[in-house]
Amino acid sequence: MRAKKVPIRMCIVCRKREEQKKLLRLQVDENEKVVFYQGRGRSFYLCSSCIEKKTYLNKKRTRKIKINLSNLEELLEGVKINVKN
Ligand SMILES: [Zn+2]
């Protein structure tokens, strides 16, 4: 039996490769705001440790990324509030 192939994706901040399902899939909308993946268009991934440690706020880390992550913290804070309620 062949090993099941697990889709692997890369976190844009730390460039760590992880299973796709362990990563948070995001995209940039037409207003250049980071939003959760809407099912179409280009997307990118963020790993849980970057979310936890807020590595995406580190300018040195994100300098080379051509995506504006400035509203990401706000987006993720919204998720935490939703989980609590
Ligand atoms: Zn990461």
PDB file of the backbone (N, CA, C, O) and the ligand in Angstrom, with CONECT records:
HET     ZN  A 101       1
ATOM      1  N   MET A   1       0.848  -1.205   0.000  1.00  0.00           N
ATOM      2  CA  MET A   1       0.000   0.000   0.000  1.00  0.00           C
ATOM      3  C   MET A   1       0.883   1.255   0.000  1.00  0.00           C
ATOM      4  O   MET A   1       1.858   1.349   0.746  1.00  0.00           O
ATOM      5  N   ARG A   2       0.531   2.174  -0.820  1.00  0.00           N
ATOM      6  CA  ARG A   2       1.309   3.412  -0.878  1.00  0.00           C
ATOM      7  C   ARG A   2       0.952   4.357   0.264  1.00  0.00           C
ATOM      8  O   ARG A   2      -0.196   4.421   0.704  1.00  0.00           O
ATOM      9  N   ALA A   3       1.939   5.072   0.722  1.00  0.00           N
ATOM     10  CA  ALA A   3       1.686   6.059   1.776  1.00  0.00           C
ATOM     11  C   ALA A   3       0.779   7.149   1.220  1.00  0.00           C
ATOM     12  O   ALA A   3       0.927   7.599   0.083  1.00  0.00           O
ATOM     13  N   LYS A   4      -0.144   7.548   2.047  1.00  0.00           N
ATOM     14  CA  LYS A   4      -1.078   8.593   1.640  1.00  0.00           C
ATOM     15  C   LYS A   4      -0.332   9.920   1.512  1.00  0.00           C
ATOM     16  O   LYS A   4       0.441  10.302   2.390  1.00  0.00           O
ATOM     17  N   LYS A   5      -0.570  10.590   0.437  1.00  0.00           N
ATOM     18  CA  LYS A   5       0.120  11.875   0.239  1.00  0.00           C
ATOM     19  C   LYS A   5      -0.617  12.983   0.957  1.00  0.00           C
ATOM     20  O   LYS A   5      -1.802  13.225   0.725  1.00  0.00           O
ATOM     21  N   VAL A   6       0.103  13.644   1.824  1.00  0.00           N
ATOM     22  CA  VAL A   6      -0.486  14.752   2.573  1.00  0.00           C
ATOM     23  C   VAL A   6      -0.047  16.042   1.906  1.00  0.00           C
ATOM     24  O   VAL A   6       1.145  16.241   1.675  1.00  0.00           O
ATOM     25  N   PRO A   7      -0.983  16.918   1.594  1.00  0.00           N
ATOM     26  CA  PRO A   7      -0.570  18.186   0.979  1.00  0.00           C
ATOM     27  C   PRO A   7       0.258  19.034   1.947  1.00  0.00           C
ATOM     28  O   PRO A   7      -0.145  19.268   3.087  1.00  0.00           O
ATOM     29  N   ILE A   8       1.381  19.474   1.492  1.00  0.00           N
ATOM     30  CA  ILE A   8       2.290  20.288   2.301  1.00  0.00           C
ATOM     31  C   ILE A   8       2.316  21.707   1.748  1.00  0.00           C
ATOM     32  O   ILE A   8       2.422  21.925   0.541  1.00  0.00           O
ATOM     33  N   ARG A   9       2.215  22.657   2.659  1.00  0.00           N
ATOM     34  CA  ARG A   9       2.283  24.061   2.250  1.00  0.00           C
ATOM     35  C   ARG A   9       3.306  24.772   3.126  1.00  0.00           C
ATOM     36  O   ARG A   9       3.719  24.258   4.165  1.00  0.00           O
ATOM     37  N   MET A  10       3.702  25.953   2.693  1.00  0.00           N
ATOM     38  CA  MET A  10       4.735  26.682   3.417  1.00  0.00           C
ATOM     39  C   MET A  10       4.165  27.933   4.069  1.00  0.00           C
ATOM     40  O   MET A  10       3.380  28.666   3.468  1.00  0.00           O
ATOM     41  N   CYS A  11       4.571  28.155   5.291  1.00  0.00           N
ATOM     42  CA  CYS A  11       4.191  29.378   5.998  1.00  0.00           C
ATOM     43  C   CYS A  11       4.970  30.540   5.381  1.00  0.00           C
ATOM     44  O   CYS A  11       6.186  30.442   5.218  1.00  0.00           O
ATOM     45  N   ILE A  12       4.298  31.626   5.038  1.00  0.00           N
ATOM     46  CA  ILE A  12       4.988  32.724   4.357  1.00  0.00           C
ATOM     47  C   ILE A  12       5.930  33.486   5.280  1.00  0.00           C
ATOM     48  O   ILE A  12       6.847  34.158   4.808  1.00  0.00           O
ATOM     49  N   VAL A  13       5.718  33.391   6.582  1.00  0.00           N
ATOM     50  CA  VAL A  13       6.563  34.162   7.493  1.00  0.00           C
ATOM     51  C   VAL A  13       7.846  33.406   7.851  1.00  0.00           C
ATOM     52  O   VAL A  13       8.945  33.924   7.655  1.00  0.00           O
ATOM     53  N   CYS A  14       7.712  32.198   8.369  1.00  0.00           N
ATOM     54  CA  CYS A  14       8.904  31.469   8.801  1.00  0.00           C
ATOM     55  C   CYS A  14       9.378  30.465   7.748  1.00  0.00           C
ATOM     56  O   CYS A  14      10.442  29.863   7.895  1.00  0.00           O
ATOM     57  N   ARG A  15       8.602  30.290   6.706  1.00  0.00           N
ATOM     58  CA  ARG A  15       8.924  29.396   5.598  1.00  0.00           C
ATOM     59  C   ARG A  15       9.005  27.926   6.012  1.00  0.00           C
ATOM     60  O   ARG A  15       9.612  27.104   5.325  1.00  0.00           O
ATOM     61  N   LYS A  16       8.401  27.624   7.112  1.00  0.00           N
ATOM     62  CA  LYS A  16       8.361  26.246   7.558  1.00  0.00           C
ATOM     63  C   LYS A  16       7.301  25.499   6.750  1.00  0.00           C
ATOM     64  O   LYS A  16       6.233  26.037   6.458  1.00  0.00           O
ATOM     65  N   ARG A  17       7.609  24.265   6.398  1.00  0.00           N
ATOM     66  CA  ARG A  17       6.644  23.454   5.666  1.00  0.00           C
ATOM     67  C   ARG A  17       5.825  22.628   6.634  1.00  0.00           C
ATOM     68  O   ARG A  17       6.345  21.991   7.550  1.00  0.00           O
ATOM     69  N   GLU A  18       4.531  22.663   6.398  1.00  0.00           N
ATOM     70  CA  GLU A  18       3.606  21.970   7.292  1.00  0.00           C
ATOM     71  C   GLU A  18       2.499  21.339   6.467  1.00  0.00           C
ATOM     72  O   GLU A  18       2.307  21.670   5.297  1.00  0.00           O
ATOM     73  N   GLU A  19       1.780  20.433   7.091  1.00  0.00           N
ATOM     74  CA  GLU A  19       0.591  19.900   6.446  1.00  0.00           C
ATOM     75  C   GLU A  19      -0.396  21.045   6.237  1.00  0.00           C
ATOM     76  O   GLU A  19      -0.580  21.904   7.099  1.00  0.00           O
ATOM     77  N   GLN A  20      -1.011  21.027   5.083  1.00  0.00           N
ATOM     78  CA  GLN A  20      -1.934  22.105   4.722  1.00  0.00           C
ATOM     79  C   GLN A  20      -3.008  22.332   5.788  1.00  0.00           C
ATOM     80  O   GLN A  20      -3.354  23.473   6.094  1.00  0.00           O
ATOM     81  N   LYS A  21      -3.532  21.237   6.352  1.00  0.00           N
ATOM     82  CA  LYS A  21      -4.634  21.387   7.309  1.00  0.00           C
ATOM     83  C   LYS A  21      -4.197  22.022   8.630  1.00  0.00           C
ATOM     84  O   LYS A  21      -5.031  22.512   9.392  1.00  0.00           O
ATOM     85  N   LYS A  22      -2.886  22.011   8.898  1.00  0.00           N
ATOM     86  CA  LYS A  22      -2.390  22.619  10.132  1.00  0.00           C
ATOM     87  C   LYS A  22      -2.112  24.103   9.966  1.00  0.00           C
ATOM     88  O   LYS A  22      -1.796  24.797  10.932  1.00  0.00           O
ATOM     89  N   LEU A  23      -2.230  24.577   8.753  1.00  0.00           N
ATOM     90  CA  LEU A  23      -1.924  25.974   8.482  1.00  0.00           C
ATOM     91  C   LEU A  23      -3.212  26.774   8.312  1.00  0.00           C
ATOM     92  O   LEU A  23      -4.259  26.239   7.949  1.00  0.00           O
ATOM     93  N   LEU A  24      -3.101  28.047   8.579  1.00  0.00           N
ATOM     94  CA  LEU A  24      -4.241  28.940   8.378  1.00  0.00           C
ATOM     95  C   LEU A  24      -4.139  29.536   6.975  1.00  0.00           C
ATOM     96  O   LEU A  24      -3.125  30.135   6.614  1.00  0.00           O
ATOM     97  N   ARG A  25      -5.195  29.364   6.197  1.00  0.00           N
ATOM     98  CA  ARG A  25      -5.189  29.846   4.821  1.00  0.00           C
ATOM     99  C   ARG A  25      -5.819  31.229   4.746  1.00  0.00           C
ATOM    100  O   ARG A  25      -6.946  31.451   5.188  1.00  0.00           O
ATOM    101  N   LEU A  26      -5.068  32.134   4.183  1.00  0.00           N
ATOM    102  CA  LEU A  26      -5.510  33.526   4.095  1.00  0.00           C
ATOM    103  C   LEU A  26      -5.371  34.036   2.673  1.00  0.00           C
ATOM    104  O   LEU A  26      -4.739  33.397   1.831  1.00  0.00           O
ATOM    105  N   GLN A  27      -5.952  35.163   2.417  1.00  0.00           N
ATOM    106  CA  GLN A  27      -5.744  35.826   1.144  1.00  0.00           C
ATOM    107  C   GLN A  27      -5.903  37.331   1.325  1.00  0.00           C
ATOM    108  O   GLN A  27      -6.320  37.806   2.381  1.00  0.00           O
ATOM    109  N   VAL A  28      -5.571  38.050   0.296  1.00  0.00           N
ATOM    110  CA  VAL A  28      -5.700  39.493   0.329  1.00  0.00           C
ATOM    111  C   VAL A  28      -6.889  39.865  -0.542  1.00  0.00           C
ATOM    112  O   VAL A  28      -6.969  39.448  -1.697  1.00  0.00           O
ATOM    113  N   ASP A  29      -7.799  40.635  -0.003  1.00  0.00           N
ATOM    114  CA  ASP A  29      -8.976  41.013  -0.784  1.00  0.00           C
ATOM    115  C   ASP A  29      -8.688  42.219  -1.676  1.00  0.00           C
ATOM    116  O   ASP A  29      -7.563  42.718  -1.722  1.00  0.00           O
ATOM    117  N   GLU A  30      -9.707  42.672  -2.372  1.00  0.00           N
ATOM    118  CA  GLU A  30      -9.514  43.754  -3.357  1.00  0.00           C
ATOM    119  C   GLU A  30      -9.097  45.076  -2.708  1.00  0.00           C
ATOM    120  O   GLU A  30      -8.565  45.966  -3.371  1.00  0.00           O
ATOM    121  N   ASN A  31      -9.347  45.187  -1.404  1.00  0.00           N
ATOM    122  CA  ASN A  31      -8.917  46.387  -0.675  1.00  0.00           C
ATOM    123  C   ASN A  31      -7.551  46.204  -0.017  1.00  0.00           C
ATOM    124  O   ASN A  31      -7.132  47.005   0.819  1.00  0.00           O
ATOM    125  N   GLU A  32      -6.869  45.132  -0.415  1.00  0.00           N
ATOM    126  CA  GLU A  32      -5.541  44.813   0.110  1.00  0.00           C
ATOM    127  C   GLU A  32      -5.538  44.559   1.594  1.00  0.00           C
ATOM    128  O   GLU A  32      -4.546  44.800   2.281  1.00  0.00           O
ATOM    129  N   LYS A  33      -6.655  44.070   2.078  1.00  0.00           N
ATOM    130  CA  LYS A  33      -6.743  43.668   3.478  1.00  0.00           C
ATOM    131  C   LYS A  33      -6.635  42.154   3.551  1.00  0.00           C
ATOM    132  O   LYS A  33      -7.134  41.433   2.687  1.00  0.00           O
ATOM    133  N   VAL A  34      -5.977  41.693   4.595  1.00  0.00           N
ATOM    134  CA  VAL A  34      -5.862  40.245   4.779  1.00  0.00           C
ATOM    135  C   VAL A  34      -7.193  39.703   5.305  1.00  0.00           C
ATOM    136  O   VAL A  34      -7.733  40.203   6.292  1.00  0.00           O
ATOM    137  N   VAL A  35      -7.702  38.694   4.646  1.00  0.00           N
ATOM    138  CA  VAL A  35      -8.960  38.064   5.059  1.00  0.00           C
ATOM    139  C   VAL A  35      -8.772  36.550   5.028  1.00  0.00           C
ATOM    140  O   VAL A  35      -7.784  36.054   4.486  1.00  0.00           O
ATOM    141  N   PHE A  36      -9.710  35.824   5.605  1.00  0.00           N
ATOM    142  CA  PHE A  36      -9.653  34.371   5.507  1.00  0.00           C
ATOM    143  C   PHE A  36      -9.938  33.969   4.064  1.00  0.00           C
ATOM    144  O   PHE A  36     -10.649  34.658   3.332  1.00  0.00           O
ATOM    145  N   TYR A  37      -9.376  32.861   3.690  1.00  0.00           N
ATOM    146  CA  TYR A  37      -9.514  32.409   2.312  1.00  0.00           C
ATOM    147  C   TYR A  37     -10.983  32.239   1.927  1.00  0.00           C
ATOM    148  O   TYR A  37     -11.754  31.574   2.620  1.00  0.00           O
ATOM    149  N   GLN A  38     -11.344  32.854   0.813  1.00  0.00           N
ATOM    150  CA  GLN A  38     -12.743  32.878   0.388  1.00  0.00           C
ATOM    151  C   GLN A  38     -13.085  31.765  -0.613  1.00  0.00           C
ATOM    152  O   GLN A  38     -14.206  31.706  -1.119  1.00  0.00           O
ATOM    153  N   GLY A  39     -12.147  30.913  -0.887  1.00  0.00           N
ATOM    154  CA  GLY A  39     -12.426  29.808  -1.794  1.00  0.00           C
ATOM    155  C   GLY A  39     -11.959  30.015  -3.220  1.00  0.00           C
ATOM    156  O   GLY A  39     -12.006  29.093  -4.034  1.00  0.00           O
ATOM    157  N   ARG A  40     -11.512  31.208  -3.523  1.00  0.00           N
ATOM    158  CA  ARG A  40     -10.984  31.447  -4.864  1.00  0.00           C
ATOM    159  C   ARG A  40      -9.932  32.545  -4.833  1.00  0.00           C
ATOM    160  O   ARG A  40      -9.889  33.374  -3.924  1.00  0.00           O
ATOM    161  N   GLY A  41      -9.108  32.522  -5.829  1.00  0.00           N
ATOM    162  CA  GLY A  41      -8.037  33.509  -5.903  1.00  0.00           C
ATOM    163  C   GLY A  41      -6.772  33.001  -5.254  1.00  0.00           C
ATOM    164  O   GLY A  41      -6.705  31.867  -4.779  1.00  0.00           O
ATOM    165  N   ARG A  42      -5.776  33.855  -5.242  1.00  0.00           N
ATOM    166  CA  ARG A  42      -4.491  33.475  -4.659  1.00  0.00           C
ATOM    167  C   ARG A  42      -4.569  33.477  -3.151  1.00  0.00           C
ATOM    168  O   ARG A  42      -5.213  34.339  -2.554  1.00  0.00           O
ATOM    169  N   SER A  43      -3.921  32.525  -2.546  1.00  0.00           N
ATOM    170  CA  SER A  43      -3.941  32.456  -1.093  1.00  0.00           C
ATOM    171  C   SER A  43      -2.532  32.219  -0.570  1.00  0.00           C
ATOM    172  O   SER A  43      -1.606  31.924  -1.326  1.00  0.00           O
ATOM    173  N   PHE A  44      -2.399  32.353   0.724  1.00  0.00           N
ATOM    174  CA  PHE A  44      -1.117  32.062   1.359  1.00  0.00           C
ATOM    175  C   PHE A  44      -1.393  31.458   2.731  1.00  0.00           C
ATOM    176  O   PHE A  44      -2.526  31.470   3.213  1.00  0.00           O
ATOM    177  N   TYR A  45      -0.358  30.939   3.341  1.00  0.00           N
ATOM    178  CA  TYR A  45      -0.533  30.198   4.587  1.00  0.00           C
ATOM    179  C   TYR A  45       0.298  30.776   5.712  1.00  0.00           C
ATOM    180  O   TYR A  45       1.359  31.363   5.503  1.00  0.00           O
ATOM    181  N   LEU A  46      -0.222  30.588   6.912  1.00  0.00           N
ATOM    182  CA  LEU A  46       0.467  31.021   8.114  1.00  0.00           C
ATOM    183  C   LEU A  46       0.410  29.864   9.113  1.00  0.00           C
ATOM    184  O   LEU A  46      -0.645  29.261   9.308  1.00  0.00           O
ATOM    185  N   CYS A  47       1.541  29.558   9.743  1.00  0.00           N
ATOM    186  CA  CYS A  47       1.551  28.429  10.671  1.00  0.00           C
ATOM    187  C   CYS A  47       1.103  28.877  12.061  1.00  0.00           C
ATOM    188  O   CYS A  47       1.069  30.070  12.364  1.00  0.00           O
ATOM    189  N   SER A  48       0.764  27.904  12.893  1.00  0.00           N
ATOM    190  CA  SER A  48       0.213  28.224  14.213  1.00  0.00           C
ATOM    191  C   SER A  48       1.241  28.906  15.114  1.00  0.00           C
ATOM    192  O   SER A  48       0.879  29.762  15.922  1.00  0.00           O
ATOM    193  N   SER A  49       2.520  28.537  14.986  1.00  0.00           N
ATOM    194  CA  SER A  49       3.501  29.172  15.869  1.00  0.00           C
ATOM    195  C   SER A  49       3.716  30.638  15.490  1.00  0.00           C
ATOM    196  O   SER A  49       3.951  31.470  16.367  1.00  0.00           O
ATOM    197  N   CYS A  50       3.640  30.963  14.208  1.00  0.00           N
ATOM    198  CA  CYS A  50       3.737  32.369  13.811  1.00  0.00           C
ATOM    199  C   CYS A  50       2.531  33.161  14.318  1.00  0.00           C
ATOM    200  O   CYS A  50       2.649  34.337  14.664  1.00  0.00           O
ATOM    201  N   ILE A  51       1.385  32.509  14.357  1.00  0.00           N
ATOM    202  CA  ILE A  51       0.179  33.164  14.872  1.00  0.00           C
ATOM    203  C   ILE A  51       0.327  33.387  16.377  1.00  0.00           C
ATOM    204  O   ILE A  51       0.051  34.473  16.886  1.00  0.00           O
ATOM    205  N   GLU A  52       0.763  32.353  17.071  1.00  0.00           N
ATOM    206  CA  GLU A  52       0.941  32.429  18.514  1.00  0.00           C
ATOM    207  C   GLU A  52       1.978  33.471  18.925  1.00  0.00           C
ATOM    208  O   GLU A  52       1.737  34.309  19.794  1.00  0.00           O
ATOM    209  N   LYS A  53       3.127  33.393  18.281  1.00  0.00           N
ATOM    210  CA  LYS A  53       4.227  34.288  18.639  1.00  0.00           C
ATOM    211  C   LYS A  53       4.139  35.641  17.943  1.00  0.00           C
ATOM    212  O   LYS A  53       4.957  36.531  18.176  1.00  0.00           O
ATOM    213  N   LYS A  54       3.138  35.777  17.090  1.00  0.00           N
ATOM    214  CA  LYS A  54       2.945  37.006  16.319  1.00  0.00           C
ATOM    215  C   LYS A  54       4.197  37.378  15.514  1.00  0.00           C
ATOM    216  O   LYS A  54       4.561  38.547  15.391  1.00  0.00           O
ATOM    217  N   THR A  55       4.819  36.372  14.990  1.00  0.00           N
ATOM    218  CA  THR A  55       6.019  36.587  14.177  1.00  0.00           C
ATOM    219  C   THR A  55       5.710  37.448  12.958  1.00  0.00           C
ATOM    220  O   THR A  55       6.591  38.120  12.423  1.00  0.00           O
ATOM    221  N   TYR A  56       4.469  37.423  12.528  1.00  0.00           N
ATOM    222  CA  TYR A  56       4.079  38.207  11.342  1.00  0.00           C
ATOM    223  C   TYR A  56       4.168  39.707  11.584  1.00  0.00           C
ATOM    224  O   TYR A  56       4.101  40.500  10.645  1.00  0.00           O
ATOM    225  N   LEU A  57       4.320  40.097  12.863  1.00  0.00           N
ATOM    226  CA  LEU A  57       4.485  41.527  13.171  1.00  0.00           C
ATOM    227  C   LEU A  57       5.947  41.951  13.110  1.00  0.00           C
ATOM    228  O   LEU A  57       6.262  43.139  13.174  1.00  0.00           O
ATOM    229  N   ASN A  58       6.826  40.982  12.988  1.00  0.00           N
ATOM    230  CA  ASN A  58       8.261  41.251  12.943  1.00  0.00           C
ATOM    231  C   ASN A  58       8.648  41.759  11.547  1.00  0.00           C
ATOM    232  O   ASN A  58       8.616  41.013  10.568  1.00  0.00           O
ATOM    233  N   LYS A  59       9.006  43.012  11.483  1.00  0.00           N
ATOM    234  CA  LYS A  59       9.270  43.651  10.192  1.00  0.00           C
ATOM    235  C   LYS A  59      10.439  42.988   9.442  1.00  0.00           C
ATOM    236  O   LYS A  59      10.438  42.882   8.216  1.00  0.00           O
ATOM    237  N   LYS A  60      11.418  42.555  10.217  1.00  0.00           N
ATOM    238  CA  LYS A  60      12.559  41.894   9.579  1.00  0.00           C
ATOM    239  C   LYS A  60      12.127  40.621   8.872  1.00  0.00           C
ATOM    240  O   LYS A  60      12.582  40.300   7.775  1.00  0.00           O
ATOM    241  N   ARG A  61      11.231  39.909   9.543  1.00  0.00           N
ATOM    242  CA  ARG A  61      10.738  38.653   9.001  1.00  0.00           C
ATOM    243  C   ARG A  61       9.880  38.854   7.758  1.00  0.00           C
ATOM    244  O   ARG A  61       9.955  38.087   6.799  1.00  0.00           O
ATOM    245  N   THR A  62       9.079  39.887   7.797  1.00  0.00           N
ATOM    246  CA  THR A  62       8.089  40.046   6.739  1.00  0.00           C
ATOM    247  C   THR A  62       8.534  41.019   5.648  1.00  0.00           C
ATOM    248  O   THR A  62       7.782  41.300   4.714  1.00  0.00           O
ATOM    249  N   ARG A  63       9.742  41.522   5.769  1.00  0.00           N
ATOM    250  CA  ARG A  63      10.240  42.515   4.815  1.00  0.00           C
ATOM    251  C   ARG A  63      10.159  42.028   3.366  1.00  0.00           C
ATOM    252  O   ARG A  63       9.809  42.778   2.455  1.00  0.00           O
ATOM    253  N   LYS A  64      10.492  40.758   3.187  1.00  0.00           N
ATOM    254  CA  LYS A  64      10.545  40.215   1.830  1.00  0.00           C
ATOM    255  C   LYS A  64       9.184  39.767   1.306  1.00  0.00           C
ATOM    256  O   LYS A  64       9.022  39.470   0.122  1.00  0.00           O
ATOM    257  N   ILE A  65       8.223  39.726   2.201  1.00  0.00           N
ATOM    258  CA  ILE A  65       6.896  39.302   1.773  1.00  0.00           C
ATOM    259  C   ILE A  65       6.181  40.482   1.142  1.00  0.00           C
ATOM    260  O   ILE A  65       6.122  41.566   1.723  1.00  0.00           O
ATOM    261  N   LYS A  66       5.645  40.272  -0.029  1.00  0.00           N
ATOM    262  CA  LYS A  66       4.998  41.377  -0.729  1.00  0.00           C
ATOM    263  C   LYS A  66       3.517  41.467  -0.384  1.00  0.00           C
ATOM    264  O   LYS A  66       2.697  41.888  -1.200  1.00  0.00           O
ATOM    265  N   ILE A  67       3.196  41.068   0.827  1.00  0.00           N
ATOM    266  CA  ILE A  67       1.813  41.124   1.268  1.00  0.00           C
ATOM    267  C   ILE A  67       1.758  42.033   2.484  1.00  0.00           C
ATOM    268  O   ILE A  67       2.588  41.934   3.388  1.00  0.00           O
ATOM    269  N   ASN A  68       0.786  42.906   2.495  1.00  0.00           N
ATOM    270  CA  ASN A  68       0.621  43.806   3.618  1.00  0.00           C
ATOM    271  C   ASN A  68      -0.136  43.088   4.736  1.00  0.00           C
ATOM    272  O   ASN A  68      -1.335  42.833   4.620  1.00  0.00           O
ATOM    273  N   LEU A  69       0.566  42.769   5.805  1.00  0.00           N
ATOM    274  CA  LEU A  69      -0.040  41.990   6.891  1.00  0.00           C
ATOM    275  C   LEU A  69      -0.517  42.878   8.035  1.00  0.00           C
ATOM    276  O   LEU A  69      -0.790  42.394   9.133  1.00  0.00           O
ATOM    277  N   SER A  70      -0.617  44.186   7.771  1.00  0.00           N
ATOM    278  CA  SER A  70      -0.868  45.122   8.866  1.00  0.00           C
ATOM    279  C   SER A  70      -2.193  44.891   9.591  1.00  0.00           C
ATOM    280  O   SER A  70      -2.303  45.211  10.775  1.00  0.00           O
ATOM    281  N   ASN A  71      -3.190  44.351   8.916  1.00  0.00           N
ATOM    282  CA  ASN A  71      -4.467  44.156   9.614  1.00  0.00           C
ATOM    283  C   ASN A  71      -4.649  42.720  10.104  1.00  0.00           C
ATOM    284  O   ASN A  71      -5.718  42.345  10.586  1.00  0.00           O
ATOM    285  N   LEU A  72      -3.591  41.930   9.972  1.00  0.00           N
ATOM    286  CA  LEU A  72      -3.708  40.514  10.334  1.00  0.00           C
ATOM    287  C   LEU A  72      -3.978  40.313  11.822  1.00  0.00           C
ATOM    288  O   LEU A  72      -4.784  39.466  12.208  1.00  0.00           O
ATOM    289  N   GLU A  73      -3.299  41.093  12.644  1.00  0.00           N
ATOM    290  CA  GLU A  73      -3.483  40.949  14.088  1.00  0.00           C
ATOM    291  C   GLU A  73      -4.952  41.181  14.464  1.00  0.00           C
ATOM    292  O   GLU A  73      -5.538  40.450  15.263  1.00  0.00           O
ATOM    293  N   GLU A  74      -5.512  42.211  13.865  1.00  0.00           N
ATOM    294  CA  GLU A  74      -6.910  42.543  14.111  1.00  0.00           C
ATOM    295  C   GLU A  74      -7.827  41.388  13.687  1.00  0.00           C
ATOM    296  O   GLU A  74      -8.774  41.033  14.390  1.00  0.00           O
ATOM    297  N   LEU A  75      -7.523  40.819  12.530  1.00  0.00           N
ATOM    298  CA  LEU A  75      -8.313  39.707  12.012  1.00  0.00           C
ATOM    299  C   LEU A  75      -8.265  38.521  12.968  1.00  0.00           C
ATOM    300  O   LEU A  75      -9.291  37.908  13.260  1.00  0.00           O
ATOM    301  N   LEU A  76      -7.076  38.207  13.448  1.00  0.00           N
ATOM    302  CA  LEU A  76      -6.910  37.049  14.325  1.00  0.00           C
ATOM    303  C   LEU A  76      -7.495  37.298  15.705  1.00  0.00           C
ATOM    304  O   LEU A  76      -7.984  36.366  16.343  1.00  0.00           O
ATOM    305  N   GLU A  77      -7.455  38.539  16.179  1.00  0.00           N
ATOM    306  CA  GLU A  77      -8.085  38.878  17.455  1.00  0.00           C
ATOM    307  C   GLU A  77      -9.580  38.621  17.366  1.00  0.00           C
ATOM    308  O   GLU A  77     -10.197  38.141  18.316  1.00  0.00           O
ATOM    309  N   GLY A  78     -10.141  38.941  16.238  1.00  0.00           N
ATOM    310  CA  GLY A  78     -11.574  38.712  16.001  1.00  0.00           C
ATOM    311  C   GLY A  78     -11.941  37.249  16.126  1.00  0.00           C
ATOM    312  O   GLY A  78     -13.015  36.904  16.620  1.00  0.00           O
ATOM    313  N   VAL A  79     -11.041  36.392  15.674  1.00  0.00           N
ATOM    314  CA  VAL A  79     -11.283  34.952  15.745  1.00  0.00           C
ATOM    315  C   VAL A  79     -11.317  34.501  17.193  1.00  0.00           C
ATOM    316  O   VAL A  79     -12.183  33.724  17.596  1.00  0.00           O
ATOM    317  N   LYS A  80     -10.356  35.002  17.974  1.00  0.00           N
ATOM    318  CA  LYS A  80     -10.286  34.607  19.389  1.00  0.00           C
ATOM    319  C   LYS A  80     -11.558  34.979  20.117  1.00  0.00           C
ATOM    320  O   LYS A  80     -12.065  34.210  20.933  1.00  0.00           O
ATOM    321  N   ILE A  81     -12.073  36.162  19.819  1.00  0.00           N
ATOM    322  CA  ILE A  81     -13.305  36.615  20.460  1.00  0.00           C
ATOM    323  C   ILE A  81     -14.460  35.687  20.064  1.00  0.00           C
ATOM    324  O   ILE A  81     -15.289  35.325  20.899  1.00  0.00           O
ATOM    325  N   ASN A  82     -14.503  35.315  18.801  1.00  0.00           N
ATOM    326  CA  ASN A  82     -15.549  34.417  18.338  1.00  0.00           C
ATOM    327  C   ASN A  82     -15.510  33.062  19.036  1.00  0.00           C
ATOM    328  O   ASN A  82     -16.543  32.463  19.336  1.00  0.00           O
ATOM    329  N   VAL A  83     -14.294  32.602  19.285  1.00  0.00           N
ATOM    330  CA  VAL A  83     -14.135  31.294  19.926  1.00  0.00           C
ATOM    331  C   VAL A  83     -14.645  31.344  21.367  1.00  0.00           C
ATOM    332  O   VAL A  83     -15.283  30.409  21.850  1.00  0.00           O
ATOM    333  N   LYS A  84     -14.348  32.456  22.039  1.00  0.00           N
ATOM    334  CA  LYS A  84     -14.765  32.600  23.443  1.00  0.00           C
ATOM    335  C   LYS A  84     -16.279  32.613  23.597  1.00  0.00           C
ATOM    336  O   LYS A  84     -16.811  32.042  24.550  1.00  0.00           O
ATOM    337  N   ASN A  85     -16.968  33.250  22.683  1.00  0.00           N
ATOM    338  CA  ASN A  85     -18.413  33.425  22.815  1.00  0.00           C
ATOM    339  C   ASN A  85     -19.221  32.145  22.555  1.00  0.00           C
ATOM    340  O   ASN A  85     -20.449  32.163  22.636  1.00  0.00           O
TER     341      ASN A  85
HETATM  342 ZN    ZN A 101       5.318  30.267  10.378  1.00  0.00          ZN2+
END
